[in-house]
Amino acid sequence: MERSVLCTMFQIRNSGNITEIDVFGDIGVDWWTGEGNTLETVSNQIKGIKSEIKVNISSLGGDLFDGFAIYDLFKSHPYQITGNLVGATASAASIIAMGCDKVICSENALHLGHKASTGAWGNAQELRKAAETLDTCDARIVAIYKKKTGKSDDEIHNWLDQDKWITPEDARDFGIVDEIYTPEKVINSADYKKLSAIKPLPTNFKNPEMENNDKTITNSILNLLGVKNDASLKAENEALKTEIETLKSKVVDTVDTTSFTKEIEGLKSEVTNKVTELDAVKAELDALKITNESIEAELAKYKAGETVIDNSNPNPDGKETQEPRKAKFQPENEELRNLVKNLNTK
């Protein structure tokens, strides 16, 4: 007769944008109760989830192969999965936790990891085969912890061989846990002692004479619950604005600008000197321009064959001539004269 498997230890609920799951009890099927968390039951519950998942884990372990399978299921899920360790997490349940993207742990929780174990009977060959299977399982366990913690194979083997419970702090130091938190109650209800102090609403609170009664009653309830109303918030806002304006008016420029002033004056002086130098260069260029124009004018006359009266030399007989002798034009500029001389030579 086939037994039906009940997954009473697996609960799922939605809270905002996070789907919260409880994985409590055995990993795999408990042969005594028929209950437990198997690959099939977990897969059926989370395959349709399209949001971030928080998995609350408290289990002493169970079937290692179911643990491996659920580990892979969590690893391949498209959304972020956070494992939350509460109470005690051991053996195959620890493997499942390693499949979560992030692992957080209550400060009151304990953690246990160890190597695989099994029951075996038969001849020597069968027992050796069982031992080889355990070695293979241990290699897989070491690989999973190594991927999570970044520890070496020897470090992980040494830790698993100890087969002992460790504190959340030790688990965090080893790299199994990412974060430790202190459990706190979340209360989503009013304080009935405070509410009992509220006077009953008047039966005529809708009377035009009491048109502001709704707001008054609301403010009274908010005050009793310690919640600030709009008027209080507005008053605080105005007070903050006033304080800000006061602080602005008292702001004092404490920056020492002496060094900046000296540097600026030095730059001004340097600019003035450069301007003076530029003016001198400009004057020199203007003078050169005038000289160049004069040279060009004389050169033009020479090229045109213009003649001048030359009285600088007397006649060969030593007597002055009555009519001045015509001579070739000679430039007044020495540089141009040299240029003309070179041209005549050639």
BELFEN-V208494 format. One record per residue. N is the residue number from 1. RES is the residue in one small letter. SS is DSSP state (helix for helix, strand for strand, loop for the rest). D_CENTER is the distance of its C-alpha to the mean C-alpha in Angstrom with 1 decimal. Layout:
n=N res=RES ss=SS d_center=D_CENTER
n=N res=RES ss=SS d_center=D_CENTER
This chain:
n=1 res=m ss=loop d_center=59.4
n=2 res=e ss=loop d_center=55.6
n=3 res=r ss=loop d_center=53.5
n=4 res=s ss=loop d_center=50.7
n=5 res=v ss=loop d_center=47.3
n=6 res=l ss=strand d_center=45.9
n=7 res=c ss=loop d_center=42.2
n=8 res=t ss=loop d_center=42.6
n=9 res=m ss=loop d_center=39.9
n=10 res=f ss=strand d_center=37.2
n=11 res=q ss=strand d_center=36.0
n=12 res=i ss=strand d_center=33.5
n=13 res=r ss=strand d_center=32.4
n=14 res=n ss=strand d_center=29.9
n=15 res=s ss=strand d_center=27.8
n=16 res=g ss=loop d_center=25.8
n=17 res=n ss=loop d_center=23.2
n=18 res=i ss=strand d_center=23.7
n=19 res=t ss=strand d_center=26.9
n=20 res=e ss=strand d_center=28.2
n=21 res=i ss=strand d_center=30.5
n=22 res=d ss=strand d_center=32.9
n=23 res=v ss=strand d_center=34.1
n=24 res=f ss=strand d_center=36.9
n=25 res=g ss=loop d_center=40.0
n=26 res=d ss=loop d_center=41.0
n=27 res=i ss=strand d_center=39.1
n=28 res=g ss=strand d_center=41.6
n=29 res=v ss=strand d_center=45.0
n=30 res=d ss=loop d_center=46.9
n=31 res=w ss=loop d_center=50.4
n=32 res=w ss=loop d_center=52.0
n=33 res=t ss=loop d_center=50.3
n=34 res=g ss=loop d_center=49.0
n=35 res=e ss=strand d_center=45.6
n=36 res=g ss=strand d_center=42.2
n=37 res=n ss=strand d_center=38.8
n=38 res=t ss=loop d_center=39.4
n=39 res=l ss=helix d_center=37.5
n=40 res=e ss=helix d_center=39.5
n=41 res=t ss=helix d_center=39.0
n=42 res=v ss=helix d_center=35.3
n=43 res=s ss=helix d_center=34.9
n=44 res=n ss=helix d_center=37.0
n=45 res=q ss=helix d_center=35.0
n=46 res=i ss=helix d_center=31.4
n=47 res=k ss=loop d_center=32.0
n=48 res=g ss=loop d_center=32.0
n=49 res=i ss=loop d_center=28.8
n=50 res=k ss=loop d_center=26.1
n=51 res=s ss=loop d_center=23.5
n=52 res=e ss=strand d_center=21.4
n=53 res=i ss=strand d_center=24.0
n=54 res=k ss=strand d_center=24.6
n=55 res=v ss=strand d_center=27.4
n=56 res=n ss=strand d_center=29.4
n=57 res=i ss=strand d_center=31.3
n=58 res=s ss=strand d_center=34.5
n=59 res=s ss=strand d_center=36.9
n=60 res=l ss=loop d_center=39.2
n=61 res=g ss=loop d_center=38.7
n=62 res=g ss=strand d_center=41.4
n=63 res=d ss=loop d_center=41.7
n=64 res=l ss=helix d_center=39.4
n=65 res=f ss=helix d_center=39.6
n=66 res=d ss=helix d_center=38.4
n=67 res=g ss=helix d_center=35.6
n=68 res=f ss=helix d_center=34.7
n=69 res=a ss=helix d_center=35.0
n=70 res=i ss=helix d_center=32.8
n=71 res=y ss=helix d_center=30.2
n=72 res=d ss=helix d_center=30.1
n=73 res=l ss=helix d_center=30.2
n=74 res=f ss=helix d_center=27.0
n=75 res=k ss=helix d_center=25.3
n=76 res=s ss=loop d_center=26.2
n=77 res=h ss=loop d_center=25.4
n=78 res=p ss=loop d_center=23.0
n=79 res=y ss=loop d_center=21.2
n=80 res=q ss=loop d_center=19.2
n=81 res=i ss=strand d_center=21.8
n=82 res=t ss=strand d_center=21.5
n=83 res=g ss=strand d_center=24.6
n=84 res=n ss=strand d_center=26.0
n=85 res=l ss=strand d_center=28.7
n=86 res=v ss=strand d_center=31.5
n=87 res=g ss=strand d_center=34.9
n=88 res=a ss=strand d_center=35.5
n=89 res=t ss=strand d_center=33.9
n=90 res=a ss=strand d_center=35.9
n=91 res=s ss=helix d_center=37.0
n=92 res=a ss=helix d_center=36.2
n=93 res=a ss=helix d_center=34.1
n=94 res=s ss=helix d_center=31.8
n=95 res=i ss=helix d_center=31.6
n=96 res=i ss=helix d_center=30.5
n=97 res=a ss=helix d_center=27.7
n=98 res=m ss=helix d_center=26.3
n=99 res=g ss=loop d_center=26.0
n=100 res=c ss=loop d_center=23.3
n=101 res=d ss=loop d_center=19.6
n=102 res=k ss=strand d_center=19.1
n=103 res=v ss=strand d_center=22.1
n=104 res=i ss=strand d_center=22.6
n=105 res=c ss=strand d_center=26.0
n=106 res=s ss=strand d_center=28.2
n=107 res=e ss=loop d_center=29.4
n=108 res=n ss=loop d_center=32.9
n=109 res=a ss=loop d_center=32.5
n=110 res=l ss=strand d_center=33.9
n=111 res=h ss=strand d_center=33.1
n=112 res=l ss=strand d_center=35.5
n=113 res=g ss=loop d_center=35.3
n=114 res=h ss=loop d_center=38.3
n=115 res=k ss=loop d_center=39.9
n=116 res=a ss=loop d_center=41.8
n=117 res=s ss=loop d_center=45.3
n=118 res=t ss=loop d_center=48.1
n=119 res=g ss=loop d_center=51.9
n=120 res=a ss=loop d_center=54.1
n=121 res=w ss=loop d_center=57.8
n=122 res=g ss=loop d_center=60.1
n=123 res=n ss=loop d_center=61.3
n=124 res=a ss=helix d_center=59.6
n=125 res=q ss=helix d_center=58.1
n=126 res=e ss=helix d_center=56.6
n=127 res=l ss=helix d_center=55.2
n=128 res=r ss=helix d_center=53.7
n=129 res=k ss=helix d_center=52.1
n=130 res=a ss=helix d_center=50.6
n=131 res=a ss=helix d_center=49.3
n=132 res=e ss=helix d_center=47.7
n=133 res=t ss=helix d_center=46.0
n=134 res=l ss=helix d_center=44.6
n=135 res=d ss=helix d_center=43.4
n=136 res=t ss=helix d_center=41.6
n=137 res=c ss=helix d_center=40.0
n=138 res=d ss=helix d_center=38.9
n=139 res=a ss=helix d_center=37.3
n=140 res=r ss=helix d_center=35.3
n=141 res=i ss=helix d_center=34.3
n=142 res=v ss=helix d_center=33.3
n=143 res=a ss=helix d_center=31.1
n=144 res=i ss=helix d_center=29.3
n=145 res=y ss=helix d_center=28.6
n=146 res=k ss=helix d_center=27.7
n=147 res=k ss=helix d_center=25.0
n=148 res=k ss=helix d_center=23.5
n=149 res=t ss=helix d_center=24.1
n=150 res=g ss=loop d_center=24.1
n=151 res=k ss=loop d_center=27.4
n=152 res=s ss=loop d_center=30.4
n=153 res=d ss=helix d_center=33.4
n=154 res=d ss=helix d_center=35.6
n=155 res=e ss=helix d_center=33.3
n=156 res=i ss=helix d_center=33.0
n=157 res=h ss=helix d_center=36.8
n=158 res=n ss=helix d_center=37.6
n=159 res=w ss=helix d_center=35.5
n=160 res=l ss=helix d_center=37.1
n=161 res=d ss=helix d_center=40.6
n=162 res=q ss=helix d_center=40.3
n=163 res=d ss=loop d_center=40.3
n=164 res=k ss=loop d_center=39.4
n=165 res=w ss=loop d_center=37.3
n=166 res=i ss=strand d_center=34.3
n=167 res=t ss=strand d_center=32.5
n=168 res=p ss=helix d_center=28.9
n=169 res=e ss=helix d_center=28.0
n=170 res=d ss=helix d_center=29.6
n=171 res=a ss=helix d_center=28.0
n=172 res=r ss=helix d_center=24.5
n=173 res=d ss=helix d_center=25.5
n=174 res=f ss=helix d_center=26.8
n=175 res=g ss=loop d_center=23.6
n=176 res=i ss=loop d_center=25.3
n=177 res=v ss=loop d_center=23.5
n=178 res=d ss=loop d_center=19.8
n=179 res=e ss=strand d_center=20.4
n=180 res=i ss=strand d_center=23.6
n=181 res=y ss=strand d_center=24.4
n=182 res=t ss=loop d_center=27.5
n=183 res=p ss=loop d_center=29.2
n=184 res=e ss=loop d_center=29.9
n=185 res=k ss=loop d_center=32.2
n=186 res=v ss=loop d_center=31.0
n=187 res=i ss=loop d_center=33.9
n=188 res=n ss=loop d_center=34.3
n=189 res=s ss=loop d_center=37.7
n=190 res=a ss=loop d_center=39.5
n=191 res=d ss=loop d_center=41.3
n=192 res=y ss=helix d_center=44.9
n=193 res=k ss=helix d_center=46.4
n=194 res=k ss=helix d_center=44.7
n=195 res=l ss=helix d_center=45.6
n=196 res=s ss=helix d_center=49.3
n=197 res=a ss=loop d_center=49.6
n=198 res=i ss=loop d_center=49.1
n=199 res=k ss=loop d_center=52.5
n=200 res=p ss=loop d_center=53.6
n=201 res=l ss=loop d_center=52.9
n=202 res=p ss=loop d_center=56.1
n=203 res=t ss=loop d_center=57.8
n=204 res=n ss=loop d_center=58.1
n=205 res=f ss=loop d_center=54.5
n=206 res=k ss=loop d_center=54.7
n=207 res=n ss=loop d_center=57.6
n=208 res=p ss=helix d_center=57.0
n=209 res=e ss=helix d_center=57.8
n=210 res=m ss=helix d_center=54.8
n=211 res=e ss=loop d_center=52.4
n=212 res=n ss=loop d_center=49.6
n=213 res=n ss=helix d_center=50.2
n=214 res=d ss=helix d_center=47.4
n=215 res=k ss=helix d_center=44.8
n=216 res=t ss=helix d_center=46.6
n=217 res=i ss=helix d_center=46.6
n=218 res=t ss=helix d_center=42.9
n=219 res=n ss=helix d_center=42.1
n=220 res=s ss=helix d_center=44.4
n=221 res=i ss=helix d_center=42.7
n=222 res=l ss=helix d_center=39.2
n=223 res=n ss=helix d_center=40.5
n=224 res=l ss=helix d_center=42.0
n=225 res=l ss=loop d_center=38.9
n=226 res=g ss=loop d_center=36.9
n=227 res=v ss=loop d_center=35.0
n=228 res=k ss=loop d_center=34.9
n=229 res=n ss=loop d_center=36.6
n=230 res=d ss=helix d_center=35.9
n=231 res=a ss=helix d_center=38.4
n=232 res=s ss=helix d_center=36.8
n=233 res=l ss=helix d_center=33.3
n=234 res=k ss=helix d_center=34.8
n=235 res=a ss=helix d_center=36.7
n=236 res=e ss=helix d_center=33.6
n=237 res=n ss=helix d_center=31.8
n=238 res=e ss=helix d_center=34.7
n=239 res=a ss=helix d_center=34.9
n=240 res=l ss=helix d_center=31.3
n=241 res=k ss=helix d_center=32.0
n=242 res=t ss=helix d_center=35.1
n=243 res=e ss=helix d_center=33.4
n=244 res=i ss=helix d_center=30.8
n=245 res=e ss=helix d_center=33.7
n=246 res=t ss=helix d_center=35.5
n=247 res=l ss=helix d_center=32.7
n=248 res=k ss=helix d_center=32.4
n=249 res=s ss=helix d_center=36.1
n=250 res=k ss=loop d_center=35.9
n=251 res=v ss=loop d_center=33.2
n=252 res=v ss=loop d_center=34.9
n=253 res=d ss=loop d_center=33.9
n=254 res=t ss=loop d_center=33.9
n=255 res=v ss=loop d_center=32.8
n=256 res=d ss=loop d_center=35.6
n=257 res=t ss=loop d_center=36.4
n=258 res=t ss=helix d_center=39.5
n=259 res=s ss=helix d_center=37.9
n=260 res=f ss=helix d_center=36.5
n=261 res=t ss=helix d_center=40.0
n=262 res=k ss=helix d_center=41.8
n=263 res=e ss=helix d_center=39.5
n=264 res=i ss=helix d_center=40.1
n=265 res=e ss=helix d_center=43.9
n=266 res=g ss=helix d_center=43.8
n=267 res=l ss=helix d_center=42.2
n=268 res=k ss=helix d_center=44.8
n=269 res=s ss=helix d_center=47.6
n=270 res=e ss=helix d_center=46.3
n=271 res=v ss=helix d_center=46.1
n=272 res=t ss=helix d_center=49.7
n=273 res=n ss=helix d_center=50.9
n=274 res=k ss=helix d_center=49.4
n=275 res=v ss=helix d_center=51.1
n=276 res=t ss=helix d_center=54.4
n=277 res=e ss=helix d_center=54.0
n=278 res=l ss=helix d_center=53.3
n=279 res=d ss=helix d_center=56.4
n=280 res=a ss=helix d_center=58.6
n=281 res=v ss=helix d_center=57.4
n=282 res=k ss=helix d_center=58.1
n=283 res=a ss=helix d_center=61.6
n=284 res=e ss=helix d_center=62.2
n=285 res=l ss=helix d_center=61.2
n=286 res=d ss=helix d_center=63.5
n=287 res=a ss=helix d_center=66.4
n=288 res=l ss=helix d_center=65.8
n=289 res=k ss=helix d_center=65.7
n=290 res=i ss=helix d_center=69.1
n=291 res=t ss=helix d_center=70.6
n=292 res=n ss=helix d_center=69.3
n=293 res=e ss=helix d_center=70.9
n=294 res=s ss=helix d_center=74.2
n=295 res=i ss=helix d_center=74.2
n=296 res=e ss=helix d_center=73.6
n=297 res=a ss=helix d_center=76.5
n=298 res=e ss=helix d_center=78.9
n=299 res=l ss=helix d_center=77.9
n=300 res=a ss=helix d_center=78.6
n=301 res=k ss=helix d_center=82.1
n=302 res=y ss=helix d_center=82.8
n=303 res=k ss=helix d_center=81.8
n=304 res=a ss=helix d_center=84.1
n=305 res=g ss=loop d_center=87.1
n=306 res=e ss=loop d_center=87.8
n=307 res=t ss=strand d_center=90.7
n=308 res=v ss=strand d_center=91.5
n=309 res=i ss=strand d_center=94.8
n=310 res=d ss=strand d_center=95.0
n=311 res=n ss=loop d_center=97.5
n=312 res=s ss=loop d_center=96.1
n=313 res=n ss=loop d_center=98.8
n=314 res=p ss=loop d_center=102.6
n=315 res=n ss=loop d_center=105.0
n=316 res=p ss=loop d_center=106.2
n=317 res=d ss=loop d_center=109.5
n=318 res=g ss=loop d_center=108.0
n=319 res=k ss=loop d_center=109.0
n=320 res=e ss=loop d_center=106.7
n=321 res=t ss=loop d_center=106.4
n=322 res=q ss=loop d_center=107.1
n=323 res=e ss=loop d_center=104.2
n=324 res=p ss=loop d_center=100.8
n=325 res=r ss=strand d_center=99.6
n=326 res=k ss=strand d_center=96.6
n=327 res=a ss=strand d_center=93.7
n=328 res=k ss=strand d_center=90.4
n=329 res=f ss=loop d_center=87.5
n=330 res=q ss=loop d_center=85.7
n=331 res=p ss=loop d_center=82.1
n=332 res=e ss=loop d_center=81.6
n=333 res=n ss=loop d_center=78.2
n=334 res=e ss=helix d_center=78.4
n=335 res=e ss=helix d_center=75.5
n=336 res=l ss=helix d_center=77.0
n=337 res=r ss=helix d_center=80.5
n=338 res=n ss=helix d_center=79.0
n=339 res=l ss=helix d_center=77.5
n=340 res=v ss=helix d_center=80.8
n=341 res=k ss=helix d_center=82.6
n=342 res=n ss=helix d_center=80.4
n=343 res=l ss=helix d_center=81.0
n=344 res=n ss=helix d_center=84.8
n=345 res=t ss=helix d_center=84.7
n=346 res=k ss=loop d_center=83.1
